[in-house]
Amino acid sequence: MKSILYGTTALMAVGLMAGTAVAAEKISLGLGGYWAAQASFGNNESDAAGADSGLRDHGFGQESEIYFSGKTTMDNGIKVGVMVQLEGETSGDQIDNTYIWSSGSFGRIEYGETWGPSLLMSYGTVGEKNRTGDFTSHVPFVTLNGLNFNSYGGGAGVNGLPSEKLGYYTPRMGGFQVGVSYAPEPKNASATGTRDSDQGTQVGAEMVDIGINYTGDFSSMKVGIFGSYYASQTEGGAPTAAAAIGTVATSTLETTTGVQVVTSAVAQAAGAAAAADVEGHSVGAQVSANGVRVGGRYTRHKDIGGAGLDRTNWRIGADYSMGALGLGVTYQVAEQDVTAATEDTSTYLSVGASYNLSPGVQMYGGILFLSFDDDAGAAASEGENSFGILGTKLSF
């Protein structure tokens, strides 16, 4: 598969150089992005007797990014462009999703630090109005059992970071499109290349990510369906140590389906188990008509917690838009095997609304209900909590 991807890219490079390939204009960068503010009200208590998390019952949060993007069309009709995304707050991945691309009748090539087909080609992200929950930047709740919410496959689901990769997406034909990417290392922010580590234990190395989706219009109804599969290596082979994992990265992107997804990531170590290569698959769909959308997604990561310890995540949702007003509901369940017979489970319910005050200015808010169950029934790792959300997002 890697050889096929390299060969395809070589052919595309020949196409880029063929004919008169002088750019009509030098690339000029434009600015875009968003700034989101959020207030939350609720609790993070566990079922332990007299438990007090020590956290306030209210808090403020913010999250912002600035996009630097540009493109030009060469005289042979081929487009080339660049994207760099800067975090507005101090972050471990201060600049992420930085890549170059080229597109034409041959499809689209991407090279650099970005996501793969399992995320970029996905459908089913429907119903979330509170900007919390699934792979999100605003996380007002504590995941008591250590298992957070992430319904994506590929590198987004395994490592939670946009890593250096080479990707190719075919032209859309008859409503269908296919994408494939290869990432040697599960990391980002590398200026010296990603060939520096095949030692030690790391999950998600040499990842091949393949996706396919379909979009179509049927009278007044629009349909989007996708499926993806990824395979990766776990290098080293030492046992996977038990650990509780929290948020490790945040980012924002614009997917090829035109749906903006605010993202963060979790990884779940699920008890001592022999390390194993990780692979997985994801399927999803959404249907929209007359302002109503319904959709869902299911993802399974095989051996992500060690040999025989899988993780699954599924979500369903619906939303309705009427002019400036939007209403939505999302329900999500994450499950991680801890032993062959036990698992941790986290559930999430979001009910919310949004209102566009003017172009690029949106207010939103709603309520969240969360439940966390521990495989061993430890009271300190279990609980049911709820939150109120009120926020504003400015897009530019």
VEXDREN-2710 file (C-alpha; in Angstrom, 1 decimal):
% VEXDREN-2710
k/r/px/py/pz
1/MET/0.0/0.0/0.0
2/LYS/2.9/2.4/0.8
3/SER/4.5/1.6/-2.6
4/ILE/1.2/2.3/-4.3
5/LEU/0.8/5.6/-2.5
6/TYR/4.4/6.7/-3.4
7/GLY/4.0/5.6/-7.0
8/THR/0.7/7.5/-7.3
9/THR/2.3/10.6/-5.9
10/ALA/5.3/10.3/-8.3
11/LEU/2.8/10.3/-11.2
12/MET/1.1/13.4/-9.9
13/ALA/4.4/15.1/-9.6
14/VAL/5.1/14.4/-13.3
15/GLY/1.7/15.9/-14.0
16/LEU/2.6/19.0/-12.0
17/MET/5.7/19.6/-14.1
18/ALA/4.2/18.8/-17.5
19/GLY/3.4/21.6/-19.8
20/THR/3.7/25.2/-18.8
21/ALA/3.7/25.1/-15.0
22/VAL/4.6/28.6/-14.1
23/ALA/2.2/30.1/-11.6
24/ALA/0.1/33.0/-12.8
25/GLU/0.5/34.7/-9.4
26/LYS/2.7/34.1/-6.4
27/ILE/0.8/32.6/-3.4
28/SER/-0.6/35.3/-1.1
29/LEU/-1.7/34.2/2.4
30/GLY/-5.2/35.1/3.7
31/LEU/-6.4/35.1/7.3
32/GLY/-9.3/33.1/8.9
33/GLY/-10.2/31.4/12.1
34/TYR/-12.4/31.7/15.1
35/TRP/-12.5/32.7/18.8
36/ALA/-14.8/30.8/21.1
37/ALA/-15.8/31.6/24.7
38/GLN/-17.7/29.3/27.0
39/ALA/-19.1/29.4/30.6
40/SER/-20.0/26.1/32.3
41/PHE/-22.0/25.4/35.5
42/GLY/-22.1/22.0/37.1
43/ASN/-20.2/19.4/39.2
44/ASN/-17.6/16.7/38.9
45/GLU/-18.4/14.6/41.9
46/SER/-17.9/10.8/42.1
47/ASP/-19.9/8.1/43.9
48/ALA/-17.4/7.9/46.7
49/ALA/-18.9/8.7/50.1
50/GLY/-18.4/12.4/50.9
51/ALA/-16.5/12.9/47.7
52/ASP/-15.5/16.4/46.8
53/SER/-13.5/16.9/43.6
54/GLY/-12.2/20.2/44.9
55/LEU/-13.3/21.9/41.7
56/ARG/-15.6/24.9/41.5
57/ASP/-19.1/24.4/40.3
58/HIS/-18.6/27.0/37.5
59/GLY/-15.8/28.0/35.2
60/PHE/-14.8/30.0/32.1
61/GLY/-13.0/28.7/29.0
62/GLN/-11.8/30.0/25.7
63/GLU/-10.3/28.5/22.6
64/SER/-9.2/30.1/19.4
65/GLU/-7.2/29.6/16.2
66/ILE/-5.9/31.7/13.4
67/TYR/-5.7/30.2/9.9
68/PHE/-3.0/31.3/7.4
69/SER/-4.0/29.9/4.0
70/GLY/-3.3/30.6/0.4
71/LYS/-3.4/29.1/-3.1
72/THR/-2.7/29.8/-6.7
73/THR/-3.6/28.2/-10.0
74/MET/-0.8/27.5/-12.4
75/ASP/-1.0/28.0/-16.1
76/ASN/-1.6/24.3/-16.6
77/GLY/-4.8/24.5/-14.5
78/ILE/-3.3/22.7/-11.4
79/LYS/-3.9/24.4/-8.1
80/VAL/-1.4/24.4/-5.3
81/GLY/-1.9/25.8/-1.8
82/VAL/-0.7/25.9/1.8
83/MET/-2.4/25.9/5.2
84/VAL/-1.0/26.8/8.7
85/GLN/-3.1/26.9/11.8
86/LEU/-1.9/28.8/14.9
87/GLU/-3.4/28.1/18.3
88/GLY/-4.6/31.3/20.1
89/GLU/-3.6/30.0/23.5
90/THR/-0.3/28.5/24.7
91/SER/-0.4/24.8/23.7
92/GLY/1.8/21.8/23.3
93/ASP/1.0/21.9/19.5
94/GLN/1.1/25.6/19.2
95/ILE/1.0/25.4/15.4
96/ASP/-0.8/22.4/14.0
97/ASN/-2.4/21.3/10.8
98/THR/0.4/22.8/8.7
99/TYR/0.5/21.3/5.2
100/ILE/0.8/21.9/1.5
101/TRP/-1.6/20.5/-1.1
102/SER/-2.2/20.2/-4.9
103/SER/-5.4/19.5/-6.7
104/GLY/-6.6/19.0/-10.3
105/SER/-8.3/16.5/-12.5
106/PHE/-6.1/13.8/-10.9
107/GLY/-7.6/14.5/-7.4
108/ARG/-5.9/16.0/-4.4
109/ILE/-2.5/15.4/-2.7
110/GLU/-1.7/16.6/0.8
111/TYR/1.7/16.5/2.5
112/GLY/2.5/17.7/6.0
113/GLU/1.0/17.7/9.4
114/THR/-2.7/17.0/9.0
115/TRP/-5.5/14.4/9.5
116/GLY/-6.1/11.3/7.5
117/PRO/-9.1/9.9/5.6
118/SER/-10.7/8.4/8.7
119/LEU/-11.5/11.9/9.9
120/LEU/-11.5/14.1/6.8
121/MET/-13.9/11.9/4.9
122/SER/-16.2/11.0/7.8
123/TYR/-19.9/11.6/8.2
124/GLY/-22.2/11.4/11.2
125/THR/-21.0/14.4/13.3
126/VAL/-24.6/15.6/13.8
127/GLY/-26.5/17.2/16.7
128/GLU/-23.8/18.8/18.9
129/LYS/-24.6/22.4/19.8
130/ASN/-22.6/22.8/23.1
131/ARG/-19.1/22.3/21.5
132/THR/-18.3/19.7/24.1
133/GLY/-18.1/15.9/24.1
134/ASP/-16.7/14.1/21.0
135/PHE/-13.0/15.1/20.4
136/THR/-13.6/18.6/21.5
137/SER/-11.6/21.5/22.9
138/HIS/-14.1/22.6/25.6
139/VAL/-14.2/19.8/28.3
140/PRO/-15.8/21.2/31.5
141/PHE/-16.2/17.7/32.9
142/VAL/-13.8/15.3/34.6
143/THR/-13.8/11.8/33.0
144/LEU/-13.9/9.9/36.3
145/ASN/-12.9/6.5/34.8
146/GLY/-10.3/8.0/32.5
147/LEU/-12.3/7.2/29.3
148/ASN/-13.1/10.2/27.2
149/PHE/-15.1/10.6/24.0
150/ASN/-13.6/10.2/20.5
151/SER/-15.5/8.5/17.7
152/TYR/-12.9/8.9/15.0
153/GLY/-10.6/6.2/13.5
154/GLY/-7.1/6.5/12.2
155/GLY/-4.5/8.8/13.8
156/ALA/-7.2/11.1/15.3
157/GLY/-8.6/8.2/17.3
158/VAL/-5.3/6.5/18.2
159/ASN/-3.0/9.4/19.0
160/GLY/-5.1/12.5/18.8
161/LEU/-2.5/14.5/16.9
162/PRO/-2.3/15.6/13.2
163/SER/0.9/13.9/12.2
164/GLU/3.2/14.3/9.2
165/LYS/1.8/12.2/6.4
166/LEU/1.3/11.9/2.7
167/GLY/-2.3/11.7/1.5
168/TYR/-4.1/11.2/-1.8
169/TYR/-7.8/11.7/-2.5
170/THR/-9.3/10.7/-5.8
171/PRO/-11.7/12.9/-7.8
172/ARG/-15.3/12.3/-6.8
173/MET/-16.9/10.1/-9.4
174/GLY/-20.6/9.1/-9.4
175/GLY/-20.7/10.5/-5.8
176/PHE/-17.9/8.3/-4.6
177/GLN/-14.4/9.4/-3.4
178/VAL/-11.5/7.3/-2.0
179/GLY/-8.6/8.5/0.1
180/VAL/-5.4/7.0/1.5
181/SER/-2.6/8.3/3.7
182/TYR/0.6/7.0/5.2
183/ALA/2.3/8.4/8.4
184/PRO/5.6/6.9/9.5
185/GLU/5.5/8.3/13.0
186/PRO/2.6/9.1/15.4
187/LYS/3.9/12.6/16.2
188/ASN/4.0/16.2/14.8
189/ALA/6.1/19.3/14.9
190/SER/9.1/17.6/13.4
191/ALA/11.3/19.7/11.1
192/THR/14.0/17.0/10.7
193/GLY/11.8/14.2/9.4
194/THR/9.9/11.4/11.1
195/ARG/12.3/8.5/10.6
196/ASP/14.1/8.9/13.9
197/SER/12.3/6.4/16.0
198/ASP/11.5/2.7/15.5
199/GLN/12.6/1.8/19.1
200/GLY/10.7/1.8/22.3
201/THR/7.0/1.3/22.7
202/GLN/4.8/3.6/20.7
203/VAL/1.3/3.0/19.3
204/GLY/0.2/4.0/15.8
205/ALA/3.5/3.9/13.9
206/GLU/3.6/3.4/10.2
207/MET/-0.1/4.0/9.9
208/VAL/-2.0/3.4/6.6
209/ASP/-5.4/5.0/6.7
210/ILE/-7.9/4.3/3.9
211/GLY/-11.4/5.9/3.5
212/ILE/-14.3/5.9/1.1
213/ASN/-17.4/8.0/1.1
214/TYR/-20.5/8.8/-1.0
215/THR/-22.6/11.9/-1.3
216/GLY/-25.8/12.3/-3.2
217/ASP/-28.9/14.3/-3.6
218/PHE/-32.3/12.6/-3.9
219/SER/-35.0/15.2/-4.5
220/SER/-35.0/17.3/-1.4
221/MET/-32.9/14.8/0.6
222/LYS/-29.1/14.8/0.9
223/VAL/-27.1/11.7/1.9
224/GLY/-23.6/11.2/3.1
225/ILE/-22.1/7.7/3.9
226/PHE/-18.5/6.7/4.7
227/GLY/-16.3/3.9/5.8
228/SER/-12.7/3.7/6.8
229/TYR/-10.0/1.2/7.8
230/TYR/-6.6/1.8/9.3
231/ALA/-3.6/-0.4/10.3
232/SER/-0.6/0.5/12.3
233/GLN/2.4/-0.9/14.2
234/THR/3.1/-0.9/17.9
235/GLU/6.8/-0.7/18.1
236/GLY/8.7/-2.1/21.1
237/GLY/6.5/-4.8/22.5
238/ALA/6.7/-4.0/26.2
239/PRO/3.5/-4.4/28.3
240/THR/1.0/-1.6/28.2
241/ALA/1.0/0.0/31.6
242/ALA/-2.2/0.8/33.3
243/ALA/-2.9/4.6/33.4
244/ALA/-5.7/7.1/33.5
245/ILE/-5.4/9.4/30.5
246/GLY/-6.8/12.9/29.9
247/THR/-6.7/15.4/27.1
248/VAL/-3.5/15.4/25.2
249/ALA/-4.1/17.7/22.2
250/THR/-6.5/20.2/20.8
251/SER/-7.0/21.4/17.2
252/THR/-9.5/22.6/14.8
253/LEU/-10.0/21.7/11.1
254/GLU/-12.3/22.1/8.2
255/THR/-13.2/18.6/6.9
256/THR/-13.7/17.8/3.2
257/THR/-17.4/17.3/4.0
258/GLY/-17.7/21.0/4.9
259/VAL/-18.4/20.4/8.6
260/GLN/-16.2/22.2/11.1
261/VAL/-15.1/19.9/13.9
262/VAL/-13.4/21.2/17.0
263/THR/-11.1/18.5/18.2
264/SER/-9.2/17.1/21.2
265/ALA/-7.9/13.7/22.0
266/VAL/-7.7/11.0/24.6
267/ALA/-5.8/7.7/24.8
268/GLN/-6.8/4.9/27.1
269/ALA/-4.4/2.5/28.6
270/ALA/-6.4/-0.4/29.9
271/GLY/-4.4/-2.4/32.3
272/ALA/-1.2/-4.4/31.9
273/ALA/-1.4/-6.4/28.6
274/ALA/1.1/-7.4/25.9
275/ALA/1.5/-4.7/23.3
276/ALA/-0.1/-5.4/19.9
277/ASP/-0.4/-3.8/16.6
278/VAL/-3.5/-1.6/16.4
279/GLU/-6.0/-1.5/13.6
280/GLY/-9.6/-0.4/13.4
281/HIS/-12.5/0.6/11.3
282/SER/-15.2/3.3/11.3
283/VAL/-18.6/3.7/9.6
284/GLY/-21.0/6.6/9.6
285/ALA/-23.8/8.2/7.7
286/GLN/-26.1/11.3/7.8
287/VAL/-29.3/12.3/6.0
288/SER/-30.7/15.8/5.8
289/ALA/-34.0/17.2/4.4
290/ASN/-36.0/20.4/5.1
291/GLY/-33.6/21.6/7.8
292/VAL/-33.5/18.3/9.7
293/ARG/-30.3/16.2/9.9
294/VAL/-30.0/12.8/11.4
295/GLY/-26.7/10.8/11.6
296/GLY/-24.3/8.6/13.5
297/ARG/-20.9/7.0/13.6
298/TYR/-19.4/3.8/15.0
299/THR/-15.7/3.2/15.5
300/ARG/-13.7/0.2/16.8
301/HIS/-10.0/0.1/17.7
302/LYS/-8.7/-3.4/17.9
303/ASP/-6.0/-4.1/20.6
304/ILE/-5.6/-0.4/21.5
305/GLY/-5.4/-1.2/25.2
306/GLY/-3.0/-4.2/24.6
307/ALA/-3.6/-7.6/23.0
308/GLY/-7.3/-8.5/23.2
309/LEU/-8.3/-5.1/24.7
310/ASP/-10.5/-3.2/22.3
311/ARG/-12.2/0.2/22.4
312/THR/-15.5/1.1/20.8
313/ASN/-17.2/4.4/20.4
314/TRP/-20.6/5.2/18.9
315/ARG/-22.7/8.3/18.6
316/ILE/-26.1/9.3/17.2
317/GLY/-27.6/12.7/16.8
318/ALA/-30.1/15.0/15.2
319/ASP/-30.4/18.7/14.6
320/TYR/-32.8/21.2/13.1
321/SER/-32.1/24.6/11.6
322/MET/-34.7/27.3/10.9
323/GLY/-33.1/30.5/9.7
324/ALA/-30.7/31.7/12.4
325/LEU/-31.9/29.2/15.0
326/GLY/-30.5/25.7/15.4
327/LEU/-31.5/22.9/17.8
328/GLY/-29.6/19.7/18.4
329/VAL/-29.2/16.5/20.5
330/THR/-26.3/14.0/20.6
331/TYR/-25.9/10.8/22.5
332/GLN/-22.5/9.0/22.7
333/VAL/-21.1/5.9/24.4
334/ALA/-17.4/4.9/24.8
335/GLU/-16.4/1.5/26.0
336/GLN/-12.8/0.2/26.7
337/ASP/-11.9/-3.4/27.6
338/VAL/-9.9/-3.5/30.8
339/THR/-9.8/-7.3/31.0
340/ALA/-11.2/-10.0/28.7
341/ALA/-14.4/-9.9/30.8
342/THR/-14.7/-6.3/32.1
343/GLU/-14.8/-2.8/30.6
344/ASP/-15.1/0.9/31.5
345/THR/-18.0/2.8/30.0
346/SER/-18.6/6.5/29.6
347/THR/-21.9/8.0/28.3
348/TYR/-22.7/11.5/27.1
349/LEU/-25.9/13.3/26.3
350/SER/-26.0/16.9/24.9
351/VAL/-29.1/19.0/24.3
352/GLY/-28.5/22.5/23.0
353/ALA/-29.3/25.4/20.8
354/SER/-27.5/28.0/18.7
355/TYR/-28.5/31.3/17.3
356/ASN/-26.6/33.3/14.6
357/LEU/-26.7/37.0/15.6
358/SER/-25.0/38.0/12.3
359/PRO/-22.6/36.5/9.9
360/GLY/-19.7/35.0/11.9
361/VAL/-21.3/35.7/15.3
362/GLN/-23.0/32.9/17.1
363/MET/-24.4/32.3/20.6
364/TYR/-25.0/28.8/21.8
365/GLY/-25.9/26.9/25.0
366/GLY/-27.6/23.9/26.5
367/ILE/-27.2/21.1/29.1
368/LEU/-25.0/18.0/29.4
369/PHE/-25.6/14.7/31.2
370/LEU/-22.7/12.3/31.8
371/SER/-22.2/8.9/33.4
372/PHE/-19.0/7.0/34.1
373/ASP/-18.8/3.4/35.1
374/ASP/-15.6/1.6/36.2
375/ASP/-14.8/-2.0/35.4
376/ALA/-14.0/-2.7/39.1
377/GLY/-16.9/-0.7/40.4
378/ALA/-14.6/1.7/42.3
379/ALA/-16.8/4.4/43.7
380/ALA/-14.2/7.1/43.1
381/SER/-14.1/6.3/39.4
382/GLU/-17.9/6.3/38.9
383/GLY/-20.5/9.0/38.9
384/GLU/-23.3/10.9/37.1
385/ASN/-22.9/14.6/36.5
386/SER/-24.6/17.4/34.6
387/PHE/-23.6/20.8/33.3
388/GLY/-25.1/24.0/31.9
389/ILE/-23.3/25.6/29.0
390/LEU/-23.4/29.1/27.6
391/GLY/-21.0/30.3/24.9
392/THR/-20.2/32.6/22.0
393/LYS/-18.2/31.9/18.8
394/LEU/-16.8/34.5/16.5
395/SER/-15.7/33.3/13.1
396/PHE/-13.5/35.3/10.7
END
